[in-house]
Amino acid sequence: MRACGTILVLIGLVVPAVSQPSNPADDSLSEYFKFDDAPLYSCLFTYFPPVFIQHDMELKSFIRSKRFRALRRTVGDRRAMDIIFVRAMRLTNNNTAMALLLATLSSFDHRVVELRIPLFNIFFALSNESEEEFVRRLVNLPSRLFIDSPADSSADRDKLQHFFGSAFLTYIFESRASADRFGEFIENEEEDLIVGGVNDDRDRRMNREGQRFGSALLEDNHSLPTMFLRESLAHDKVSSEEYHCIGVW
């Protein structure tokens, strides 16, 4: 009897494992798209400069990592944007504003920007990374975001900072109009103020994608960037009249 009981116990342990196989690969990927339930008020610590600087370094280090490069190859560039935002949210204990700011800073595709000032130029550092660290992060940034992304190696890599930056402004001002006005000012003045700057309609369109994301985060801060990316940046699918109706202009 004791032997029969042992056999039945073994069958009970083996059968569920066979009938409901687990997939370690799927489990390991889902971890990168899962938000944490952070303790109450723990998100406030990220406002302290030393903590924020640490999180900034950690997120940039993650993007430079071989693991992120492998994830990007596996899930694609668009979903890699989701991973960056989720990681930022986890680092900041769901402080949405600071997570968006971290995602923006970690997406900068210039280490130094040169500003045009009458009689002389000013160089402004955008990152405290070494040249080697910056290059490693740069090549790991998602770039193939749309079906009409440029065919060159950089593709739409520079659009990440527009998306997350515009989402950040929309979120903190609780207004797509404010973010849109700031984005328009930057685009209109970029050629005159920044050496190498270009007035780019694709930047404007990406700003508006970010505004939609930032607005959605006000209702649900567990929204993901890919939920608000259109398939193409070739043209606006929302007319200026429609933007006026929803209060952007």
GIMOGI-V855420 format. One line per field, one symbol per residue. phi: phi as a letter, one per 30 degrees, with the letter a starting at -180 (. if undefined). psi: psi as a letter, one per 30 degrees, with the letter a starting at -180 (. if undefined). burial: b if it has 24 or more other ideal C-beta (glycine too) atoms within 12 Angstrom, else e. A space follows every 50 residues. Layout:
phi: ???
psi: ???
burial: ???
This chain:
phi: .dddddddddddddeddddbdcbeddddddedccdccdeeiddddddded ddddddddddddddddddddddddcjdddddedddddddddchidddddd ddddddcecbdbcccdbeiacccbdcacddeddddddedddebdcbdcde ddddhcedddddddddddddddchadddddddddddddceddccdidbdb ddddddedddddddddddcbdcdceddbcddbcdadccdddddddcidc
psi: eeeeeeeeeeeeeeeeeefikljeeeeeefefgkkljlkkfffffffkee eeeeeeeeeeeeefleeeeeeeeefleefeeeeeeeeeeeeghgjeeeee eeeeeffkgkekkjkjkkflkkkkkfkglleeeeeeeeffkkfiflfgkl flefbheffeeeeeeeeeeeeefhkfeeeeeeeeeeeefeeeekkfkkjj feeeeeeeeeeeeeeeffejgglkeffgklfkgelkfjleeeeeegge.
burial: eeeeeeeeeeeeeeeeeeeeeeeeeeeebeebbebeeeeeeebeebeeee ebeebbbebbbbbbeeebeebbeebebbbbbbbbbbbbbbbbbbbbbbbb bbbbbbbbbbeeeeeeeeeeeeeeebbebeeeebeebbebbbbbbbeebe eeeebbbbbbbbbbbbbbbbbbeeebbbbbebbbebbeebeeebeeeeeb ebbbbbbbbbbbbbbbbeeebebbbbebbbeebeeeeeeeeeeeeeebe
